[in-house]
Amino acid sequence: MTAHPRANNAGTARLTETARLTPAESRDRLSETLDGVVDLVQDAAAIAIAIPSMEAKLLLARQIEAAAGWGARIAARIGELDRAPVDLPARRRQAAARYPAPCDAAAATARLTARAMETGPALMARAGDHLDRLHPIWDEPTRRILDHLTHGIADQIADSRQCLTTIVPGPDETPAHAGGMPGRDRRFTVVDNARLVLNAPDHDGRMAELMHYTLMATEIPTIEVCCGMLRDFPDMPWDFVSDMGRQLWDEARHAEACIERLHEAGGRIGDLPVDHRNWRLSADHPLPVRLAVHQRIGEWLGVDAAIAWIDRLAGQGDVRTTTLLAFIAEDEIGHVAIGNRWLRRLCGDDDAAVWAVHRDADAIRQAAAGNINGHMPLPLNEARCLRGGFNHTEIAALRRQRS
């Protein structure tokens, strides 16, 4: 039998003498680390809504996705060591109490600073001490988790510190989080209704306008909406955190791609006015309605809109924009599926209850926009509806809506 590679390391024998953590002790240390990871998620969700810096929102979206993965792996390992399930919603409720929300822009920036200078380093140190005290073979599953965690937190600390040096302040005359609205920094002019209008005389200018609108009417607001769901509903299972984390990561990537394309086309962040319509749609509603308004209907419209734009740009030679939109459309099908999956679960898999929530969400969107079909007539892409979790009966109803 081949020896374990670390069994031949001279240092292993010395480590064995000092590595005295029992399974119960290792489990208890993991439990403390899990509390810290849950704190990272709840705190980041509240900060991402309130903080004015768009770049900080993107950073926090990525951090939540990473922490969701760490939390799932740590909880599973605790279960292996203890043979008992971990009550993650209870830990999330406790974390929500430790990190009160909503917070204002100044508090959000202070909390981001604390993550970079205090809470993040403390969590990394605690995990590092655990690593030093466990046996590399006996408790190798824990070692792998903590290795990944400590490297990931080190990266997050470095990224957060860099972000703090480049944050653009909020506007001088108006609180950035006025009236509970998400924070916007002084680059942006906030209006009641920032419609998509392609006024530029050339193609690049129109693409810059499209990218700016997509960035600030869709991607950044959706990050804030998903963070609101995490902030406001700590009783939801960790699988929900993982799904929201995946969507947050996707939206951050989309935003970064839109910024890159915006700059390529000669535009700048802040060139066009922005609004808070996406946030206002559902901020005070229960979770099923929020999921229906945004993931089930909003992301579904986003899929159809992206495909319509790809068709509209066909033959114009703009491969960069069409390929970007194609990737966004594929990701958004997954977001529709997330919304449908959780909406059905919250409605007890009752089709009538799901459709009742859908009608409520339709009414909310129509009251806000005058229609639910976007800014241009959108064809219904039925095969993609199926991939997004709509059933055939629902698709028939959606087809009648579009006719």
C-alpha positions in Angstrom: 0.0 0.0 0.0 1.3 3.4 -0.9 2.1 5.7 2.0 0.3 9.0 2.4 2.7 11.7 1.0 2.6 13.6 4.3 3.4 10.5 6.3 7.0 10.7 5.0 7.4 14.3 6.1 9.7 14.6 9.1 7.5 17.4 10.5 4.5 15.2 10.6 5.8 13.2 13.6 6.3 16.3 15.6 2.9 17.6 14.6 1.3 14.4 15.8 2.6 15.0 19.3 0.9 18.4 19.4 -2.2 17.7 17.3 -4.5 16.7 20.1 -7.9 17.9 18.8 -10.5 15.2 19.2 -13.4 15.0 16.8 -15.6 16.9 19.3 -13.0 19.6 19.7 -12.6 20.0 16.0 -16.3 20.1 15.6 -16.6 22.9 18.2 -13.9 25.0 16.5 -15.7 24.5 13.2 -18.9 25.6 14.8 -17.3 28.9 15.9 -15.9 29.4 12.4 -19.3 28.7 10.9 -20.8 31.5 13.0 -18.1 33.8 11.6 -19.0 32.8 8.0 -22.7 33.3 8.6 -21.9 36.7 9.9 -20.0 37.5 6.8 -23.0 36.7 4.7 -25.6 38.7 6.7 -23.3 41.6 7.1 -22.3 41.8 3.5 -26.0 41.7 2.4 -26.8 44.7 4.5 -23.7 46.6 3.5 -24.2 46.0 -0.3 -27.6 47.6 -0.2 -26.6 50.8 1.7 -23.1 51.4 0.5 -22.9 54.1 -2.3 -19.9 52.6 -4.0 -20.9 50.4 -7.0 -17.5 48.7 -6.9 -18.0 47.8 -3.3 -21.4 46.2 -4.2 -19.7 44.0 -6.8 -17.0 43.0 -4.4 -19.6 42.1 -1.7 -21.7 40.1 -4.2 -18.7 37.9 -4.9 -17.8 37.6 -1.2 -21.3 36.4 -0.4 -21.1 33.7 -3.1 -17.8 32.5 -1.7 -19.0 32.5 1.9 -22.1 30.6 0.9 -19.9 27.8 -0.4 -17.7 27.8 2.8 -20.8 27.7 5.0 -22.3 24.7 3.2 -19.0 22.7 3.4 -18.4 23.6 7.1 -22.0 22.6 8.0 -21.6 19.3 6.2 -18.3 18.6 8.0 -19.8 19.4 11.4 -22.6 16.9 10.6 -20.0 14.3 9.7 -18.2 14.8 13.0 -21.3 15.1 15.1 -23.9 13.0 13.2 -26.4 15.7 13.8 -27.9 18.4 11.5 -26.7 22.0 11.8 -29.5 24.6 12.3 -28.2 27.2 9.9 -31.4 29.4 10.0 -30.9 29.8 13.7 -27.4 31.0 13.2 -28.5 33.3 10.5 -31.2 34.8 12.8 -28.5 35.4 15.5 -26.2 37.0 12.8 -29.0 39.3 11.7 -29.3 40.5 15.2 -25.6 41.1 15.5 -25.6 43.1 12.3 -28.6 45.4 12.4 -30.2 46.4 9.1 -30.9 48.6 7.3 -27.9 50.7 7.8 -27.0 54.1 6.3 -24.1 54.8 3.9 -21.7 55.9 6.6 -22.3 52.8 8.7 -22.0 50.6 5.6 -18.6 52.0 4.8 -17.5 51.6 8.4 -18.7 48.0 8.4 -16.8 47.3 5.2 -13.7 48.7 6.9 -14.3 46.5 9.9 -14.5 43.4 7.6 -11.2 44.3 6.1 -9.4 45.3 9.3 -11.0 43.3 12.1 -13.7 40.7 11.5 -12.0 39.1 8.4 -8.6 38.9 10.0 -10.0 37.5 13.2 -11.9 34.8 11.4 -8.8 33.9 9.4 -6.7 33.8 12.5 -9.2 31.5 14.3 -9.3 29.1 11.3 -5.5 29.2 11.0 -5.1 28.3 14.7 -7.5 25.4 14.1 -5.4 24.3 11.1 -2.3 24.3 13.2 -3.8 22.0 15.9 -5.5 19.4 13.7 -3.9 16.2 12.4 -3.3 16.5 8.6 -4.4 12.9 8.0 -6.9 12.1 10.8 -8.8 15.3 10.1 -7.9 15.9 6.5 -11.5 16.8 5.4 -11.4 19.6 7.9 -8.0 20.7 6.8 -9.0 21.0 3.2 -12.0 23.1 4.1 -10.0 25.4 6.3 -7.2 25.7 3.8 -9.7 26.9 1.2 -11.3 29.2 3.7 -8.2 30.9 4.9 -6.9 31.5 1.4 -10.3 32.9 0.4 -10.6 35.2 3.3 -7.0 36.5 2.8 -8.1 37.4 -0.8 -11.3 39.1 0.4 -9.3 41.1 3.0 -6.9 42.3 0.3 -9.7 43.1 -2.1 -11.7 45.0 0.5 -8.8 47.1 1.5 -8.1 48.0 -2.1 -11.8 48.8 -2.6 -11.8 51.1 0.4 -9.0 53.2 -1.2 -11.0 53.8 -4.3 -14.6 54.4 -2.9 -16.3 57.4 -4.4 -18.2 59.3 -1.7 -22.0 59.7 -1.8 -23.5 63.0 -2.8 -22.9 66.0 -0.5 -26.4 67.3 -0.4 -28.5 64.1 -0.1 -27.9 61.1 2.1 -26.9 58.2 -0.1 -29.4 55.9 1.6 -32.2 58.4 1.8 -35.6 56.9 2.4 -34.3 53.4 2.6 -33.2 53.4 -1.0 -30.0 51.7 -2.0 -26.9 53.9 -1.9 -25.6 55.7 -5.0 -22.4 57.7 -5.1 -21.9 61.1 -6.5 -21.2 59.9 -10.1 -24.9 59.2 -10.5 -27.9 61.5 -10.9 -30.9 59.7 -9.4 -34.3 60.4 -11.0 -37.8 58.9 -10.7 -37.8 57.1 -14.0 -34.7 56.5 -16.1 -36.0 55.0 -19.3 -33.8 53.5 -22.0 -33.4 56.0 -24.8 -30.8 55.4 -27.5 -30.1 59.0 -28.5 -26.4 58.7 -29.6 -25.8 59.3 -33.4 -23.5 56.3 -33.8 -23.5 52.6 -33.0 -20.8 52.8 -30.3 -22.7 55.6 -28.5 -25.9 53.6 -28.6 -24.1 50.5 -27.2 -22.6 52.7 -24.4 -26.2 53.8 -23.6 -27.5 50.2 -23.6 -24.6 49.0 -21.4 -25.1 51.9 -18.9 -28.8 51.1 -18.7 -28.3 47.4 -18.3 -25.7 48.1 -15.6 -27.8 50.5 -13.5 -31.3 49.4 -14.3 -30.7 45.6 -14.1 -27.4 44.3 -12.8 -26.7 46.5 -9.8 -30.3 46.7 -8.7 -30.6 43.0 -8.9 -27.6 42.6 -6.6 -29.4 44.9 -4.1 -32.6 43.0 -4.5 -31.0 39.6 -3.8 -29.1 41.1 -0.9 -32.4 42.3 0.4 -33.8 38.8 0.4 -30.8 37.5 2.3 -31.0 40.4 4.8 -34.7 40.3 5.4 -35.4 36.5 5.5 -32.8 34.9 7.7 -35.2 31.9 8.4 -34.6 30.6 4.9 -32.4 27.4 4.5 -28.8 27.7 3.5 -29.6 26.3 0.1 -31.4 29.6 -0.5 -28.3 31.5 0.5 -26.3 29.3 -1.9 -28.8 30.1 -4.7 -28.8 33.8 -4.0 -25.0 33.7 -3.8 -24.8 32.1 -7.2 -27.1 34.8 -8.7 -25.1 37.5 -7.0 -21.9 36.2 -8.5 -23.5 36.1 -11.9 -24.9 39.7 -11.6 -21.5 40.9 -10.5 -19.9 39.3 -13.6 -22.5 40.8 -15.8 -22.0 44.2 -14.3 -18.2 44.0 -14.7 -18.7 43.0 -18.4 -21.1 45.8 -19.0 -18.6 48.3 -17.5 -15.9 46.9 -19.7 -18.1 47.2 -22.9 -19.3 50.7 -21.8 -15.7 51.9 -21.6 -14.8 50.2 -24.9 -17.7 52.1 -26.6 -16.5 55.4 -25.2 -19.0 55.8 -22.3 -18.4 56.6 -18.7 -20.2 55.5 -15.5 -22.6 58.2 -14.6 -23.2 59.4 -18.2 -26.9 58.7 -17.9 -29.4 59.2 -15.0 -30.5 56.2 -12.9 -33.5 55.3 -10.7 -34.6 53.0 -7.9 -37.6 51.5 -9.7 -36.3 47.9 -9.4 -35.9 48.3 -5.7 -39.2 50.0 -5.2 -41.1 47.2 -7.0 -40.9 44.8 -4.1 -38.9 46.2 -1.1 -41.9 45.9 1.3 -43.3 42.7 0.0 -43.0 39.1 1.4 -40.5 36.7 -0.1 -42.8 34.8 -2.5 -43.8 38.1 -4.2 -40.2 39.3 -4.4 -39.2 36.1 -6.1 -42.1 36.4 -8.5 -41.5 40.1 -9.3 -37.7 39.7 -9.9 -36.6 36.1 -10.6 -39.8 34.6 -12.1 -40.9 37.6 -14.2 -38.1 40.1 -14.2 -35.3 37.7 -15.1 -37.6 35.9 -17.6 -38.2 39.3 -19.3 -34.4 39.8 -19.2 -33.9 36.6 -21.1 -36.3 37.5 -23.8 -34.9 41.1 -24.0 -31.3 39.9 -24.3 -32.4 37.5 -27.2 -34.3 40.3 -28.9 -31.2 42.6 -28.7 -29.0 39.8 -30.1 -31.5 39.5 -33.1 -31.6 43.3 -33.4 -27.8 43.6 -33.6 -27.4 40.7 -36.0 -25.5 41.7 -39.1 -24.0 44.9 -37.5 -20.7 43.2 -36.8 -20.8 43.8 -33.0 -19.7 40.4 -31.9 -18.6 41.8 -28.5 -22.0 43.0 -27.5 -24.0 40.0 -28.9 -21.7 37.5 -27.2 -22.0 39.3 -23.9 -25.8 39.4 -24.2 -25.8 35.7 -25.1 -23.9 34.8 -21.9 -26.2 37.0 -19.8 -29.3 35.3 -21.3 -28.0 31.8 -20.4 -27.2 32.9 -16.8 -30.6 34.5 -16.4 -32.4 31.3 -17.4 -30.8 29.9 -14.3 -32.0 32.8 -12.2 -35.6 32.2 -13.5 -35.2 28.6 -12.4 -34.0 29.7 -8.9 -37.1 31.9 -8.5 -39.5 29.2 -9.7 -37.9 26.6 -7.6 -38.2 28.6 -4.4 -41.6 30.1 -5.2 -43.0 26.6 -5.7 -41.4 25.4 -2.4 -42.8 28.4 -0.5 -46.2 27.8 -2.1 -46.2 24.1 -1.1 -45.8 23.1 -4.8 -49.4 24.2 -5.3 -49.9 25.4 -8.9 -52.8 27.6 -8.1 -51.0 29.3 -5.2 -47.9 29.9 -7.5 -50.1 31.4 -10.2 -51.9 33.6 -7.6 -48.5 35.1 -6.6 -47.6 35.4 -10.2 -50.7 37.5 -10.8 -49.9 39.7 -7.8 -46.4 40.2 -9.2 -47.8 41.0 -12.6 -50.0 43.7 -11.1 -47.0 45.2 -9.3 -44.9 45.4 -12.4 -47.8 46.7 -14.6 -48.6 49.5 -12.0 -44.9 50.5 -12.1 -44.2 50.3 -15.8 -47.5 50.3 -17.6 -46.8 46.9 -19.1 -44.9 43.7 -18.4 -43.3 43.3 -21.8 -40.3 45.6 -21.5 -39.5 48.6 -23.7 -40.1 46.7 -27.0 -42.4 43.8 -28.0 -40.7 40.7 -26.9 -41.3 37.2 -28.4 -41.9 34.4 -26.0 -39.0 31.9 -26.0 -40.9 28.8 -24.9 -38.0 26.3 -24.8 -36.1 28.7 -22.5 -39.2 29.0 -20.3 -39.2 25.3 -19.8 -35.5 25.5 -18.8 -36.4 28.2 -16.4 -38.9 26.1 -14.6 -42.3 27.1 -16.1 -44.6 24.3 -16.8 -46.6 23.8 -20.0 -49.8 25.2 -18.5 -48.0 28.4 -17.3 -46.3 28.8 -20.7 -49.7 28.7 -22.4 -50.9 31.5 -20.1 -47.7 33.5 -20.7 -48.2 33.1 -24.5 -51.7 34.6 -24.1 -50.3 37.5 -22.1 -47.8 38.3 -24.9 -50.4 38.1 -27.7 
